[in-house]
Amino acid sequence: MTDMKNERRRADRLDASLKLEVQLPGKDGSSDIANLETINISSSGVYFKADHFIEPMTKLVMELEVCVPGDNAQDGNSMASVPCEGIVVRTKPEAETLGCDSYEVAVFFTHIKPEGMANLETHITLLMADVD
């Protein structure tokens, strides 16, 4: 059980395998696009696996693809995007490791437009309904 005094998260994490596009900054100022998958999400951040080390405090531009209800009951669910920016707060392992082919990366959102946040919160509500 988690000790609430040590828990720093403001929002609960929910397991979610979502498409995540990340612009990874290169050392030369360029950027590469990585198509990744999330492990879990919350309204304040995202946790995902990457195939290479991403330094903590790295600023990332990202776009999540989330499921939201359609405009009416017959539409069912549709996909919506959540463009966002964040900062890497933790990477496991904590340093680039020879032979490591998978790193877990935690990102705290620093900017999401209101429409994107509405899509994210709607998706989280759907996930929570599935858990109950």
N, C-alpha and C positions, 0 to 999 in steps of 0.2 A: 504494500500500500504506500502511496506517495505521501510524504509529510507535507501538509499544506504550507508550512512555514518556508520550505525550500522550493516550493513551486512558484516559478516566476511568470508562467504563461498567463495572459489575460483572457485567452479564449481556448476552449477545448479543442483538441485535435481529433479529427475523424479520419479513419482509414479511407483512402480514395486513390484509385488508379486513374489519373487523368492525364491527358496529353498536355505536355508542357514544352513550349518553345523558349529557349534561353539564348540570348546573345552573350556569348562568352568573349570578354575582352582579351585581346592578344597583347603581348609585351611591346609590340611595335605600333600599337595604337589601332590596329585593325580589329575586327570582331568576326567570330564564326558563329553560325547558328547551330545549336544542338537541339534535337528533338528527343525529349526525355519523357519519363513517366513519374508521376508523384507517388509517394508512399502514403503521405497523409497531408491534410490541409486544415487550416483554421481561418478565421477572418483576419488574423494578424500575421499569418505566414504560411510557408509551404516547406515540406520536407521531401527530398527526392534523391534518387541515385544518379550519379554521374560516372562516366568511365575514366575520368581523370580528376586530379586534385584541383579544387578551387579554393584559393586562399581566403581565410576569414577577413572580413571587412571589404571584400570585393563588391562593388555595386553592379547589379545585374538588371537588365531590361528583359522582361519575360511576358509570355502570354499563355494563360491557362485556357483550356476548353472545358466548359462545364455544361451539365445537363440542367435545363430549366423547363417548367411547364410551358406548353404551347398557349396560344392566345385564347383558345376555347377547349372545352372538354374533348372534342373530337380530334383535335390536333395531336394529342399525346404530348410527349416531351420533345424538345428540340435542343440543339447545341447553341451555346452563346460563348463569346470570348470575354476574357478578363485580362485586358492589357494592364501590366503593373510593373513597378520597379521595387527592388528590394536590396538588402545588404546581407551578405553571408555572415551569419553569427556563429556557425559551428560546422566543422567538417570532420568526419570520422573515416579513417584515421586522421589524426591531427596534423600530420605532415605527409608530404609526398613520399610514398613508400614503393620501393622497387618491387615489381612483380604484383602490385595491387591493381586489380582491374575494376574495382568498384568502390566508390566513395559515397558516403551518405552526407548530404548537404542540407543544412537548415538555413532558411532565409526569412528574415523579418521584412514584411512589406513596409516600404517607405512612402509609396504613392500608388493609389488606385483612384481613377476617376469615379464619380458617384454611380454612373451607369454600370461600370465594371463591378463595383462593390455590391450593388443591388443584385447582379447576376451571381456573384459569389455567395452572398448570404442566402439567396433563394436556393442555390444548389446545396448548401450546408443544411438548410431546413429539410430538403428532400432526403438527404443522407440520414439526418436525425430521425425522420419518420420511419425509415427502413430499419433502424436500430431498435426502435420501440416494439 
